[in-house]
Amino acid sequence: MKKLLLSFVSILIACLAFQACDDTMTYAERLEREDDAIADFINKHNIKVISQSEFYANDSVTNVEENEFVQLASGVYMQIVDKGSDNPADTVKNNDIILVRFMEYSLIDEDTTCSNLSYPQIVDEFRYTETESSIAGIFTTNPAGMFIATYGNSNTAVPAGWLVPLEYIRDRAHVRLIVPAEMGHMPAQQYVYPYYYDITKYQIWK
């Protein structure tokens, strides 16, 4: 518990620091910083970016050995490490509960900002909903996972970027994402912060 509290305090201090910095930047400057951070991350990690047409032509998979990420129309970059269950029926459906194990890394701060991978007793979960025109995810707060512990009860909306892979994967999939600010959580959108996510498991808990 002390480690969890210390982690939360450290993240709060970091958030206050980048807020003060961001207040001196224009929105256009933040967008340019975001583009630079994403490009730098892709370059540093030797990521091979493929198009959606290449992705679909390859049966909607990415070559992990070649470190392929597909750039989707949403702006999200996605690598499917493991598509999940071999059963085609094991897909996410309306009103399913999804359990996630994940790590969040800020491309601006170049540091891990939120993760439950080091806390086996903590799991984050959200309820997935879909309508004819939209999809959404809401984190549960009882019990609360690391996302809520980090960003608070006012930030229960699942980052839109996390929902993008769901049409391509099945139960217990492993996905890596580069999520631009507009597809991220509320603080990401507010300060134009892109994030890298390693979501090691999407588990469907009906």
N, C-alpha and C positions, 0 to 999 in steps of 0.2 A: 504494500500500500504506500509506503514511503517513497519507493521508486516511482510509482505511478504519480504521486503528488509532485515530486521533484520534476518529473517529465512535463507535467501540465504547467507548472510555474515557468519552466524554461521556455516552453512554447509560447506562453503568454507574453513573456519579456521580448521574445523574438518578434512576435506579432506587433507589439507596440513600437519596436524599433523600425520595422519596415513600413509601418503606417506613417511614422514621422518622415521617413525618407520619401515615401510616395506622395505626400502632400505637397512636395516641391516640384513634382513632375506633371506635365500635361498628359492628357489621355493619349495623344498621338505618340508622345515619348514612351509611355508605358507599352503601347502596342509594338513599337519598334524594339523595345527591350525584350518583349515576349518573343518576337520573331527571332531575334538574335540568340536568345537562350535556347530555344528549340533547335535551331540550326546548329548551335555549338554542341548541344547534347548528342544530336544525331552524328555529328562529325567525331566527337570524342569516343563514342561507343561503336564506331564503325557499323552503323545501322544502314542496311540497304532498304531504301524506300521503294515499294512497288505500287503501281496504280491499282484502282479498283478493278479495271478490266483484266489485268494480269491475275489478280486475286481470284476473281470469279472463274477465269479460265483454268485455274489450278484447283478447282473444286473447293473454293473458299477456305484454303489453308495457307499458312505461311511457312517458309523453310527456316526452321530455327537454327540449323547448322550454318546457314548463310546470314543469320541475324536479320531476316526480313521482317519489315513492318509494312502493313498496307496503310496508305493514307486514304481515309474515307471522306465522303462528301461533307460530313459534319466537321471536318478538321481534325478529328481524332486519328492518331496513329495507333495501330493495333497489331500485336503479335500473338497468335494463338500457339501457346506452348503445348497444350494438351486440350484437345476438343472435348474431352470428358467421356461420358458413358458411350458404349457401343450401341446402346438401344436407341433408335431414332425417336422413340416416344418420350425419352427422358429430357424434355425441353421445358423451359420456363413457361408457365401459364398464368393467366390472370388470377390475382389474389394469392399466389404462392408466396411463402416466406423463404427468403434466400439468406443463407449464412455465408459470411465472407471472411477469409483470412487475407490480409493485405498489408502492404507497405506503401506509404506516400512519401515522395521525394520532391522537394521544391527545386525547380530548374533555375530559379533566380538566386536563392540562398545556397544552392548546392549542398543540401543537407536533408536528412530524413526528418519530416515534420509530424508524422503520425503513423503508427503501426501497431498491430496486435500480434505480430509474429513472435514476439518475445514473451507473450503472456498467454500460455496455453489455456489458462482458466477463463480467458476473456474471448468472446466471439461477438462480432458485429452482425446484426441481422436487419433486414429490411423487408417490407411488404411490397411486392411488385403489382402494379395495376395497369391495365390497358383499356383504352376505349377505341372507337373507330378512328379517332384523329390524333391520339397521343398515348404515350407511355410514361410512367412515373414510378418512383420508388421512395418510400418514407422509412427512415430508420426507426426502429422501436426504441423507446426510452426506458422500458422496464422489462428486462434489464438493459441498461445503456452499455454500449460498447466503447471502443477507443475513439471513434469518430465523434460521438456526442461528448465524451470526456474532454476532447481537445477543443471542439468548436462550439459546444454548448447546446442547450435544448432548443434554441431559436434556429438552429441549423440542422433540421431533421431531413431535409430533402437530399436524396441520394444524388451525387454529381451525375449530370446527364451522360457524361462520358462513360460512366460505369455501366450504363444500360445499353450502350451501343453494341457490345459483343453478344448480347443475349440471343439475337436472332441467328448467330452462327455457331453457338456452342450448346453443350448439354450438361447434365448434372456432373459436378465435381471437376469442371474445366479449370485450366490454369491459363491466365491471360496477362499480357503486359501492355500497358497503355501510355501514350503521351497525350495528355489532355489539355488543350488550350483553355484559357480562362473562361471563355464564353460557354464552355461545356463542363465547367468545374463547379465547385461549391460556391456559396455566397461570398466568402472572403476572397476567393480566387477571382470571381467576377468583379468585385469591388476594386481590387488593387491590380487587376490584370496580371495574375500570377499563373503560369502554366505548371503542371505537375506531371511527374512520372509515377505510374502505379504498377506494382507487381502484385496482382491479385492471384494468389496461389491456389485459391479454391472458391468457386461459386457452388455452394451445396444447396440443392432444393430441399426444403423442409416443409412438407405439405401440412 
